[in-house]
Amino acid sequence: MKYSFLKVKSIASLFVITGLILFSSCSKEETKTTNNDAVVQVEEAESNEDLIIGSWVDKSPAALHFSIHEDGTASSDNMKTLLYKSWALEGDQISFVIESIGNKTSSNDTLNYTIEKLTNDELVLRDGDTTHEYTKD
């Protein structure tokens, strides 16, 4: 009887140790390779949707800043003729519905980007061969 109790106790200990090893081997950051071999960095602690919410400052000379809101709307922070209306996220793809306002005309369009990098304070979007880099405001 004493032998079987020790056997059960050691098996239970083995399961606990194995679980702790597996749990501790989980990393805080994961990388994902897309079909064009670009690497997307995602902080595992938060979802893509949580990370992407906020105001983004364009690092290029064009300085086209925008904000992504939790309710699915988007806004242009410093553009009067290119208005961000809404956004949608699916995997590593983000789409923006925009309104372009010209002289007595306006048109709606959808801009589609691949998210190359997304962290708490950095966003890199790719549109074909063009990369757009942003920092969180």
VEXMAR-216879 format. One record per residue (C-alpha): residue number from 1; x negated, y, z negated; residue in three letters. Coordinates in nm, 2 decimals. Last residue first. Layout:
<sites>
SITE  nr   east  north     up rest
SITE NUM      X      Y      Z  ALA
...
</sites>
This chain:
<sites>
SITE  nr   east  north     up rest
SITE 137  -0.12   5.92   2.98  ASP
SITE 136  -0.20   5.57   3.10  LYS
SITE 135  -0.47   5.56   3.36  THR
SITE 134  -0.42   5.50   3.73  TYR
SITE 133  -0.61   5.36   4.02  GLU
SITE 132  -0.46   5.32   4.38  HIS
SITE 131  -0.62   5.07   4.61  THR
SITE 130  -0.57   5.08   4.99  THR
SITE 129  -0.64   4.78   5.21  ASP
SITE 128  -0.28   4.65   5.21  GLY
SITE 127  -0.11   4.84   4.92  ASP
SITE 126  -0.30   4.76   4.61  ARG
SITE 125  -0.22   4.89   4.26  LEU
SITE 124  -0.46   4.93   3.97  VAL
SITE 123  -0.32   5.02   3.63  LEU
SITE 122  -0.53   5.10   3.32  GLU
SITE 121  -0.44   5.20   2.96  ASP
SITE 120  -0.27   4.90   2.79  ASN
SITE 119  -0.39   4.67   3.07  THR
SITE 118  -0.28   4.60   3.43  LEU
SITE 117  -0.51   4.51   3.71  LYS
SITE 116  -0.45   4.41   4.08  GLU
SITE 115  -0.07   4.48   4.08  ILE
SITE 114   0.04   4.42   4.43  THR
SITE 113   0.24   4.72   4.57  TYR
SITE 112   0.58   4.77   4.74  ASN
SITE 111   0.72   5.12   4.82  LEU
SITE 110   1.09   5.13   4.90  THR
SITE 109   1.24   5.41   5.10  ASP
SITE 108   1.50   5.68   5.07  ASN
SITE 107   1.52   5.98   5.31  SER
SITE 106   1.57   6.35   5.28  SER
SITE 105   1.62   6.64   5.52  THR
SITE 104   1.66   7.02   5.50  LYS
SITE 103   1.28   7.06   5.51  ASN
SITE 102   1.15   6.75   5.34  GLY
SITE 101   1.25   6.54   5.04  ILE
SITE 100   1.12   6.18   5.02  SER
SITE  99   1.33   5.97   4.78  GLU
SITE  98   1.16   5.67   4.62  ILE
SITE  97   1.26   5.32   4.52  VAL
SITE  96   0.95   5.16   4.37  PHE
SITE  95   0.85   4.80   4.39  SER
SITE  94   0.60   4.61   4.18  ILE
SITE  93   0.45   4.27   4.26  GLN
SITE  92   0.23   4.06   4.03  ASP
SITE  91   0.53   3.85   3.91  GLY
SITE  90   0.84   4.05   4.00  GLU
SITE  89   0.87   4.40   3.87  LEU
SITE  88   1.13   4.65   3.98  ALA
SITE  87   1.12   5.03   3.98  TRP
SITE  86   1.36   5.32   4.01  SER
SITE  85   1.39   5.68   4.14  LYS
SITE  84   1.04   5.81   4.22  TYR
SITE  83   1.07   6.15   4.39  LEU
SITE  82   0.83   6.25   4.66  LEU
SITE  81   0.89   6.62   4.75  THR
SITE  80   0.86   6.78   4.41  LYS
SITE  79   0.57   6.58   4.28  MET
SITE  78   0.42   6.64   3.94  ASN
SITE  77   0.56   6.38   3.70  ASP
SITE  76   0.76   6.18   3.95  SER
SITE  75   1.02   5.96   3.78  SER
SITE  74   1.11   5.60   3.74  ALA
SITE  73   1.42   5.43   3.63  THR
SITE  72   1.45   5.07   3.52  GLY
SITE  71   1.57   5.14   3.16  ASP
SITE  70   1.22   5.11   3.01  GLU
SITE  69   1.09   5.40   3.21  HIS
SITE  68   0.80   5.42   3.45  ILE
SITE  67   0.64   5.76   3.49  SER
SITE  66   0.45   5.91   3.78  PHE
SITE  65   0.14   6.11   3.87  HIS
SITE  64   0.03   6.18   4.22  LEU
SITE  63  -0.32   6.33   4.16  ALA
SITE  62  -0.41   6.35   4.53  ALA
SITE  61  -0.78   6.38   4.43  PRO
SITE  60  -0.75   6.01   4.30  SER
SITE  59  -0.73   5.91   3.93  LYS
SITE  58  -0.35   5.91   3.94  ASP
SITE  57  -0.21   5.95   3.59  VAL
SITE  56   0.05   5.70   3.47  TRP
SITE  55   0.33   5.77   3.22  SER
SITE  54   0.48   5.48   3.04  GLY
SITE  53   0.62   5.12   3.08  ILE
SITE  52   0.38   4.90   3.27  ILE
SITE  51   0.25   4.72   2.96  LEU
SITE  50   0.59   4.62   2.83  ASP
SITE  49   0.70   4.49   3.17  GLU
SITE  48   0.37   4.30   3.22  ASN
SITE  47   0.44   4.12   2.89  SER
SITE  46   0.24   4.20   2.57  GLU
SITE  45  -0.02   4.00   2.37  ALA
SITE  44  -0.13   3.82   2.69  GLU
SITE  43  -0.32   4.12   2.83  GLU
SITE  42  -0.30   4.07   3.20  VAL
SITE  41  -0.58   4.09   3.45  GLN
SITE  40  -0.50   4.03   3.81  VAL
SITE  39  -0.78   3.89   4.02  VAL
SITE  38  -0.77   3.93   4.40  ALA
SITE  37  -0.80   3.60   4.59  ASP
SITE  36  -0.54   3.71   4.86  ASN
SITE  35  -0.29   3.45   4.73  ASN
SITE  34  -0.32   3.58   4.38  THR
SITE  33  -0.56   3.47   4.12  THR
SITE  32  -0.45   3.51   3.76  LYS
SITE  31  -0.66   3.61   3.47  THR
SITE  30  -0.58   3.56   3.10  GLU
SITE  29  -0.66   3.77   2.80  GLU
SITE  28  -0.62   3.70   2.43  LYS
SITE  27  -0.75   3.34   2.47  SER
SITE  26  -0.60   3.02   2.35  CYS
SITE  25  -0.87   2.80   2.20  SER
SITE  24  -0.76   2.87   1.85  SER
SITE  23  -0.42   2.71   1.90  PHE
SITE  22  -0.57   2.40   2.06  LEU
SITE  21  -0.82   2.36   1.77  ILE
SITE  20  -0.55   2.42   1.51  LEU
SITE  19  -0.32   2.16   1.67  GLY
SITE  18  -0.60   1.90   1.68  THR
SITE  17  -0.68   1.97   1.31  ILE
SITE  16  -0.32   1.93   1.21  VAL
SITE  15  -0.27   1.61   1.42  PHE
SITE  14  -0.59   1.46   1.27  LEU
SITE  13  -0.47   1.55   0.92  SER
SITE  12  -0.14   1.36   0.98  ALA
SITE  11  -0.34   1.06   1.10  ILE
SITE  10  -0.56   1.08   0.79  SER
SITE   9  -0.26   1.09   0.56  LYS
SITE   8  -0.09   0.80   0.74  VAL
SITE   7  -0.40   0.59   0.71  LYS
SITE   6  -0.45   0.68   0.34  LEU
SITE   5  -0.09   0.58   0.27  PHE
SITE   4  -0.14   0.25   0.46  SER
SITE   3  -0.45   0.16   0.25  TYR
SITE   2  -0.28   0.24  -0.09  LYS
SITE   1   0.00   0.00   0.00  MET
</sites>
